[in-house]
Amino acid sequence: MRTLRTLTAALLAAGSLLTAAAPALADDPAPTATDGSPSPGSDGEAPAPTEAGTSFRTAALMLPGQRATADASTGDYLYWAVPLDQGQDATVRAKVKLPETARHGAATWRLDVYDGLRRRQACRYGMQARTVPADAASVELACTLRTVRAWAEPWSDDPLPGRYYLRLTTTEQPQEDLGLPVRAEVTADVKDAGGAHAVDGALAAPLVPGATAASGAEEQDQAGDEAADGASSSPSTDAASPAVPASAAAEPDGGWASGWWSDRWIWTAAGGVAAALAGIAGYRLTAGRGRPSRVPPGV
């Protein structure tokens, strides 16, 4: 029994060590503007965008937790891009302040989310489209995505780590209301889903344009060649500054997660230790104390 008590104490100590070491071993989560990271516009973080793109290629880059704004016209397609990493549950919200001038009828606004492969992602819940009357002052939309997975089959539409595109537009409205001024606000809030959604496997690179090492090297070489050509053709001008690779734009401040760690490792290790202790305890209970001392030798 003394051995069993010793092993039990060792199990508790091992569990404490594993719990304490988990935050250090885990990949740093992507900080947002609301979890202690610098506020938008401060040092160390790009400010929240104040305008939107008009296509996937010109989407305005934002970070989770930031509030992006844009002044636009009714009928415009507004695009933003936000990085989402594995194991994250994301909820995107949009609020459109409608013009105060008299409108000619109801309008339907819609918020769509696309992944890095430009596949439209389904919403688990949330009001993704809403029809508002002509006298409405604003409209609010929301979409909660499925948990981002580290890896998935090529044929599936599961969310994968990378850049996600938010598209806001009006799909139905009177022709007379096209061009009226509106103001849009978009946010993307993320939270950790935990190891229950972890999978075995990881992508070679996140679904971000130019995210592979080869494309990054090509961009740097091309930037260096352009700088050299510019210096040789016009020596009086300043040398061009190195271009920032596309993979460095709009990614989590802590970098993309490697995919090897999840809290399932803690439960696996704890389960192995508990199984070993159960085996030892069972052996002690069934083996007894051996040959009684009162029995003479040879009997």
Phi, psi and omega in degrees: 000329178296321178296320179296319178295322179296317180293324177297317177297322178296322177297315179297319178295319179296320177297321178296318180295318180295319180294320180288329183277346184300312180298328181286327182279331184291153175294144179297128178291157180289113181291151178241178182286355184240006182246031177101353177283167182303147179289159180306131180092351179274174181295139177093355179212136179293145179291157178294139181293146179248011174209163183245158174278171181247005178199176178299320184289334182251018182300138178287133183273133178221165178250155176303136180095342178279156177249105179272142181232160178197139171262128185213188179239150178301129183103347178287153170261120183250132184234136170229159179229137182222139178276135176233134184252171183297147179076014181252140170256120185248139174234119179256140181228147179223141176228128181243122174271115186278158182295148180280344179291159182295135179248163190264357181172181181290157180224147179247122178253149185218141177240117179246149179236132179235147179272187183296339175268008180062035173266129180292131183260137179282153178262134175291319175198167183120152178274098184279331178225145182211138176256126183243149180287175184291338182261009180289143179272334182201169177219138181239135181232156180207152179208120176258118184278166171291161181297134179289127183260150179288333183202152178204163177295146182301330183279348183275163177253024181296143177297137181234158180301140179153199182269134179245138185254132177252127179239125181239129179199170173256132185260332180221128178194157176298144180300330181291340182268355178295135179095353178292143184287140176222163176231127184248143174231133184227136175227157176223110180256136182234153173215155183283131181274346180088175184286351180297336181256008180288148179230161176274117181129162180203155177285151176294330179203149178295158182280074179230135178303125179078023185278341182287155181296324181296315180293325177296319178295321179296321179295319179294318178297318180296320178296320178294320178295318180295321178295319179294318179296319180294323180291323182285327182279326180225084183293341182283341182271161179289150178292143180292141179283149181299139179284146178275128180301151181296332181291341181275352182270136175053056172235160179304142181301327178275005183084168179286142180294145182285333177096353184273338187253139167205164182289358173295334177298322180295314180293326178294314180295316179296322177294323177295317179295318179296322178295320178297318179294322178296321177296317179295317179297319178296320178296318181296324182286327185265337184281336183073197183259009180088201182290125178300145182289338183281347180276125182293154179297147178083358180267000000 
